[in-house]
Structures are given as C-alpha cells and as structure tokens.
Amino acid sequence: MSDAQYTSELAECLAPYRFAHASRRGELEGIEINHPTFSAYVLLQGAQLLEFSLNNEAWIWLSEDAEYKTGTSVRGGIPVCWPWFGNADKNPGEVQEYITADTPPAHGFVRTQDWTLQRVDESDDTVILLLGLEVAPSAVWKGAAKVELKITLSTSGLVLSLTTAAGEQPIAISQALHTYFPTDDIHQTRITGYDGLIYTDALDNWESHCQDGDIVFTGETDRIYHNAPLDLKSVAKKESDPVTNTQILNTPSLKLALESTTASAVVWNPWIEKSARLSQFANDAWQRMFCVETANVLDDFASLQPRECFTLTMKLSRL
C-alpha cells in the first residue's frame, strides 16, 4: 500500500470526528488532535504520544532534532517500552527467559512497530484513542500477547493506560511509559514524592541508596525508584482501579501531579557529556527536559498467566 493510500485510509477512518485528523510527519503516519482547549499528536508507529498541550501550555517535551523515520523511535513524547525495559541483560531472569534475539534492542521492540487504531471516542471535553498491537512469537521474543494503549485527552489532563493480555502461554514482562517532560531550567526543577524511598543507581554500579528530600538535578541522573510496597500485581489488572502513587513535578513555569499504578519509576537526565552522544538530541537539550517514567521494572516486573491481563496507568494533571 502506498503512502498516499495509507493516508487516505486513515483520513477516511477519522472523517466522522470533530477533533481527530489524519496527519504525517516525515515517513510516519499520525493522528493530530485539535480541540479548543487542548491539542495532541500521536504516531501510529509505537503508539507514541508526541505532544500534549492544555491551554497552549506544553506538558510533554519533544526534541527539536526529532527524526520521523520508519523503524526509528522518535526522541521525546512518551515512547512505549515493552516487553522489557532498558538493556535486556539488566532485566530479571524471568523476563530474560522470553527474549530470544541475539542482540535485543534496548526498551523492547514495540516502539518501532505500527500499531492499529482501534477506536476513537469524542465528547465536548474529551478525546479517547485506543491503539492495539498483536504480538506473536518471533526471533526476538518467544511470548505472545495483545497490547493496547488507551490515551485519554481532556480539558482536565492526560491519562495513559497500557494493557497487556497474555496469549495461551504465561509471560513475564517489564515495561515503561518513558515520559519526557519540559522545563525552563533543569537546575530549578524538583520532583517531590520520593523522599525516603530506596533507588537503584544505574550510574553507581547499580547500588542501592535512600532518597533524602526532593529530587534535584546536579549531573547525569539514571535511577530506578522503588515505591512503598503495594499489591499492584493484583489491583492493577483492572483498568478501572484508581491511580496509587503521586509525584509532584515542579519546574519554573509548570507544576504537574503525576499519578501511577506502579511500584517502580525511572528518573533520567543525560546531562552534558551523554547529550553529545545521543541521537535526535541537541547538545544543550539536557537543560530543557527530564524523564519520570511510569514503569514495572527490576523486581516490579509483571508475571501473567494464560489470558490474564495487566494494566499500567499514568495520569497527569496541573496543580
């Protein structure tokens, strides 16, 4: 199918809707949301939310050097990391057991696959997109599952729910919604809600430390935080379950509440030296962004029995 035909098919699918429209950036097909109060952009590749603005205020960071190429994840927005997070060899043995690639890509493989738009719901104050992906056993991963991402955009904020439904065999996964946030000044950015929690420092030989006070950024940061013990492996299986953990993201011009249903989270900023090595990333972009990733990683991985479902949810609202 040619690009023109594909664009036409998506445009026809979205024709009945007021706020959702077919669009394209470079080689990638997307859905542009233009609501009087909020706007957003979602790629079909990776089901990646690239942008969300409420009252013309951007809540999500997208790299100025972003490239829109088939088979390449775009730098910024909210990439979906699944069915493993980070480097495969840093995952628990139960997750590694399903990884069959000789050189597995970081953060799994669904970031570069085309998802299917399954449903659009609109009201005067809300737009809901449901995107899905069927995953069969392959040379990369021997599991089978159906993955769905529900994106709820509204006049009050943003909610993403990532649901995994196992196939006829059990699976074990780690995962994350790798959210990039904007800031006017990384030096004046603070994250509250982690005080007293244990974190694993990927930059300190994966040693454990205890967070003292708010998180501030004074250098390269790559930490996995372990929230207070929660029975999320049972309660998070229903999408209707309320979000559980809350962090406050403070930047000079924006204050957001990030709520999640996970017992782990990743906080990241590449700082100066690593920025020079990153693709689709300006050398000084570390000053304008940071990541707080809603995740199920390390001991917080999810084990699913046949036909069992598990949902990870994050919610953003302005304070």
C-alpha positions as CSV (number, residue, x, y, z in Angstrom):
1,M,0.0,0.0,0.0
2,S,1.4,3.4,-1.0
3,D,1.8,6.3,1.5
4,A,-1.0,8.1,-0.3
5,Q,-3.4,5.2,0.0
6,Y,-2.5,4.7,3.7
7,T,-3.0,8.4,4.4
8,S,-6.4,8.2,2.6
9,E,-7.4,5.2,4.6
10,L,-6.6,6.8,8.0
11,A,-8.3,10.1,6.8
12,E,-11.4,8.2,5.9
13,C,-11.4,6.4,9.3
14,L,-11.2,9.7,11.1
15,A,-13.5,11.7,8.9
16,P,-16.6,11.4,11.2
17,Y,-14.7,13.0,14.1
18,R,-14.5,16.7,15.0
19,F,-11.1,16.9,16.7
20,A,-9.1,13.9,15.4
21,H,-7.5,14.2,11.9
22,A,-5.0,12.1,9.9
23,S,-1.6,13.7,9.6
24,R,2.0,12.8,8.6
25,R,5.4,13.8,9.9
26,G,8.2,12.7,7.6
27,E,7.8,8.9,7.0
28,L,5.4,8.4,9.9
29,E,1.6,8.4,9.9
30,G,-0.1,10.1,12.9
31,I,-3.2,11.5,14.4
32,E,-3.5,15.2,15.1
33,I,-5.9,16.3,17.8
34,N,-7.2,19.9,17.6
35,H,-9.6,20.7,20.4
36,P,-10.5,24.3,21.5
37,T,-8.8,23.6,24.9
38,F,-6.1,21.0,24.2
39,S,-4.0,19.6,21.4
40,A,-2.0,16.5,20.9
41,Y,-0.2,14.3,18.3
42,V,0.0,10.5,18.3
43,L,2.1,8.4,15.9
44,L,0.8,5.0,14.8
45,Q,4.4,3.8,14.9
46,G,4.9,2.8,18.5
47,A,1.6,4.3,19.6
48,Q,3.8,7.2,20.7
49,L,2.2,10.3,22.1
50,L,4.5,13.1,20.9
51,E,2.7,16.2,22.1
52,F,0.1,17.2,24.6
53,S,-0.8,20.9,25.3
54,L,-3.5,22.2,27.5
55,N,-4.5,25.9,27.1
56,N,-1.4,26.3,24.8
57,E,0.9,25.0,27.6
58,A,3.1,22.1,26.6
59,W,3.1,19.2,29.2
60,I,5.3,16.9,27.1
61,W,8.8,17.5,25.7
62,L,9.7,16.7,22.1
63,S,13.2,17.1,20.8
64,E,13.9,19.9,18.4
65,D,16.1,17.4,16.5
66,A,13.4,14.7,16.3
67,E,13.5,12.5,13.2
68,Y,10.4,10.8,11.8
69,K,11.7,7.7,10.2
70,T,10.3,4.2,9.7
71,G,11.8,1.8,12.2
72,T,13.3,4.5,14.5
73,S,11.7,5.6,17.7
74,V,11.3,9.4,17.9
75,R,13.2,11.2,20.7
76,G,10.7,12.7,23.1
77,G,7.0,12.3,23.9
78,I,6.0,9.1,25.6
79,P,7.6,6.0,24.0
80,V,6.2,2.7,25.0
81,C,8.9,0.3,26.3
82,W,7.7,-3.3,26.2
83,P,8.1,-6.3,26.8
84,W,11.3,-5.4,28.5
85,F,12.8,-2.1,29.8
86,G,16.3,-0.9,29.2
87,N,19.1,-3.3,28.3
88,A,17.8,-6.9,28.2
89,D,20.6,-8.2,30.4
90,K,19.6,-5.9,33.3
91,N,16.1,-7.4,33.5
92,P,15.2,-10.2,35.9
93,G,15.8,-13.8,34.7
94,E,12.1,-14.4,34.4
95,V,11.8,-11.6,31.8
96,Q,15.1,-12.5,30.1
97,E,13.8,-16.1,29.6
98,Y,11.4,-14.8,26.9
99,I,14.0,-12.7,25.0
100,T,15.4,-14.7,22.1
101,A,17.2,-12.0,20.0
102,D,21.0,-12.3,19.7
103,T,21.3,-8.6,20.1
104,P,18.0,-7.4,21.7
105,P,17.2,-3.7,21.2
106,A,17.0,-1.5,24.3
107,H,13.5,-1.0,25.7
108,G,11.9,-3.9,23.7
109,F,10.6,-3.7,20.2
110,V,7.1,-2.2,20.1
111,R,8.4,1.4,19.8
112,T,9.2,0.8,16.1
113,Q,6.1,-1.3,15.2
114,D,2.9,0.0,13.6
115,W,0.0,-0.2,15.9
116,T,-3.6,-0.2,14.8
117,L,-6.1,2.5,15.6
118,Q,-9.0,0.5,17.1
119,R,-11.3,3.2,18.4
120,V,-11.9,6.9,18.8
121,D,-14.4,8.4,21.2
122,E,-15.1,12.1,21.3
123,S,-17.2,14.3,23.6
124,D,-17.2,18.1,24.1
125,D,-14.3,17.9,26.6
126,T,-12.6,14.5,25.9
127,V,-10.9,12.6,23.1
128,I,-10.0,8.9,23.7
129,L,-7.8,6.9,21.3
130,L,-7.3,3.2,21.6
131,L,-4.4,1.7,19.8
132,G,-3.5,-2.0,19.7
133,L,-0.8,-4.4,18.7
134,E,-0.9,-8.2,18.3
135,V,2.5,-9.8,19.2
136,A,3.3,-13.3,18.1
137,P,6.3,-15.4,19.0
138,S,9.3,-14.4,16.9
139,A,13.1,-14.5,16.7
140,V,13.1,-11.6,19.1
141,W,10.6,-12.6,21.8
142,K,9.0,-16.0,22.3
143,G,5.9,-14.8,24.1
144,A,2.5,-14.0,22.6
145,A,0.2,-11.2,23.8
146,K,-2.1,-8.4,22.8
147,V,-1.1,-4.9,23.9
148,E,-3.4,-1.9,24.0
149,L,-2.7,1.7,24.8
150,K,-5.7,3.9,25.8
151,I,-4.9,7.6,25.6
152,T,-7.4,9.9,27.3
153,L,-7.0,13.6,26.4
154,S,-9.3,16.0,28.2
155,T,-9.8,19.5,29.5
156,S,-8.5,18.3,32.9
157,G,-5.4,16.5,31.8
158,L,-4.0,13.3,30.3
159,V,-4.3,9.6,31.2
160,L,-2.5,6.7,29.5
161,S,-3.3,3.0,30.3
162,L,-1.1,0.3,28.8
163,T,-2.8,-3.1,29.0
164,T,-1.1,-6.5,28.2
165,A,-3.3,-9.5,27.6
166,A,-1.3,-12.8,27.6
167,G,-2.0,-15.4,25.0
168,E,-2.3,-19.1,25.6
169,Q,1.0,-19.3,27.5
170,P,2.3,-17.4,30.6
171,I,4.6,-14.5,30.0
172,A,6.8,-12.2,32.1
173,I,7.4,-8.6,31.2
174,S,9.0,-5.3,32.3
175,Q,7.7,-2.1,30.8
176,A,7.5,1.7,31.0
177,L,5.8,4.8,29.6
178,H,9.0,6.7,29.0
179,T,7.7,10.2,29.6
180,Y,9.7,13.2,28.6
181,F,8.8,16.4,30.5
182,P,9.7,20.0,29.6
183,T,11.4,22.5,31.9
184,D,12.6,26.1,31.5
185,D,15.7,25.3,33.6
186,I,16.8,21.9,34.8
187,H,18.7,23.5,37.7
188,Q,15.4,24.8,39.1
189,T,13.5,21.6,38.6
190,R,12.4,19.5,41.6
191,I,10.4,16.3,42.0
192,T,8.6,15.5,45.3
193,G,7.1,12.3,46.4
194,Y,10.3,10.1,46.6
195,D,11.7,11.2,49.9
196,G,12.8,8.2,52.0
197,L,12.4,5.7,49.1
198,I,15.2,3.3,48.0
199,Y,16.5,3.7,44.5
200,T,18.9,1.8,42.3
201,D,21.5,4.0,40.7
202,A,22.5,2.8,37.2
203,L,25.4,5.2,37.3
204,D,26.8,3.8,40.6
205,N,27.3,0.1,39.7
206,W,23.5,-0.5,40.3
207,E,24.0,0.1,44.0
208,S,21.0,1.0,46.2
209,H,20.6,4.3,48.0
210,C,17.9,6.1,50.0
211,Q,16.4,9.4,48.6
212,D,16.9,12.3,51.0
213,G,14.4,15.1,50.3
214,D,13.2,16.2,46.8
215,I,15.0,15.0,43.7
216,V,17.1,17.8,42.1
217,F,19.3,17.6,39.1
218,T,23.0,18.4,39.5
219,G,24.5,15.9,37.0
220,E,23.7,12.9,34.9
221,T,20.8,11.0,36.5
222,D,19.6,7.5,35.9
223,R,17.7,6.0,38.8
224,I,15.1,3.4,39.4
225,Y,12.9,4.2,42.4
226,H,11.1,1.6,44.4
227,N,7.9,2.9,45.9
228,A,6.4,1.7,49.1
229,P,5.2,-1.9,48.9
230,L,1.9,-2.1,47.0
231,D,-0.1,-5.1,46.0
232,L,-0.2,-3.8,42.4
233,K,0.3,-7.1,40.8
234,S,-3.3,-7.8,41.7
235,V,-5.0,-4.4,41.8
236,A,-3.5,-3.1,38.6
237,K,-5.1,-5.7,36.4
238,K,-8.3,-3.7,36.2
239,E,-8.1,-0.5,34.2
240,S,-10.8,1.0,36.5
241,D,-8.5,0.8,39.5
242,P,-7.5,4.2,40.8
243,V,-4.0,5.5,40.4
244,T,-2.0,4.9,43.5
245,N,1.3,6.8,43.8
246,T,1.7,10.5,43.3
247,Q,4.7,12.7,42.5
248,I,4.8,16.4,42.0
249,L,6.9,17.8,39.1
250,N,8.0,21.4,39.8
251,T,9.5,23.5,37.0
252,P,9.8,27.3,36.9
253,S,6.6,27.6,34.8
254,L,4.7,24.3,35.2
255,K,3.7,22.2,38.2
256,L,2.2,18.8,37.4
257,A,0.9,15.9,39.5
258,L,2.0,12.5,38.1
259,E,-0.1,9.6,39.5
260,S,0.6,6.0,38.7
261,T,-0.4,2.4,39.5
262,T,3.2,1.1,39.6
263,A,5.6,0.3,42.4
264,S,8.7,1.5,40.4
265,A,9.6,4.6,38.4
266,V,12.7,5.8,36.5
267,V,14.1,9.3,36.7
268,W,16.6,10.3,34.0
269,N,18.5,13.2,32.6
270,P,21.6,12.7,30.4
271,W,23.4,16.0,31.4
272,I,26.3,17.3,29.3
273,E,28.6,14.5,28.2
274,K,25.9,11.9,27.4
275,S,23.9,14.5,25.5
276,A,26.7,14.8,22.9
277,R,26.3,11.0,22.2
278,L,22.5,10.8,21.9
279,S,20.7,10.7,18.6
280,Q,18.0,13.2,17.8
281,F,19.2,15.3,20.8
282,A,20.8,18.8,20.8
283,N,23.9,19.2,22.8
284,D,22.2,21.6,25.2
285,A,18.8,19.9,25.3
286,W,19.5,18.4,28.7
287,Q,18.8,21.8,30.2
288,R,15.2,21.7,28.9
289,M,14.0,18.2,29.7
290,F,13.8,15.4,32.2
291,C,12.1,12.0,32.3
292,V,9.9,10.4,35.0
293,E,8.9,7.1,33.7
294,T,5.9,5.1,35.0
295,A,7.3,1.6,35.0
296,N,7.3,-2.0,36.1
297,V,11.0,-2.8,36.3
298,L,13.5,-4.9,38.2
299,D,11.6,-6.8,41.0
300,D,8.4,-5.0,40.0
301,F,8.1,-6.9,36.7
302,A,4.7,-8.5,35.8
303,S,4.1,-12.2,35.5
304,L,0.9,-13.1,33.6
305,Q,-0.8,-16.4,33.4
306,P,-2.6,-17.5,30.1
307,R,-5.2,-15.0,29.0
308,E,-4.5,-12.8,32.1
309,C,-4.4,-9.0,31.8
310,F,-2.3,-6.4,33.4
311,T,-2.7,-2.6,33.2
312,L,-0.2,0.1,33.9
313,T,-1.7,3.6,34.2
314,M,-0.3,7.1,34.5
315,K,-2.3,10.3,35.0
316,L,-1.1,13.9,34.6
317,S,-2.9,16.9,36.0
318,R,-2.0,20.5,36.6
319,L,-1.6,21.9,40.1
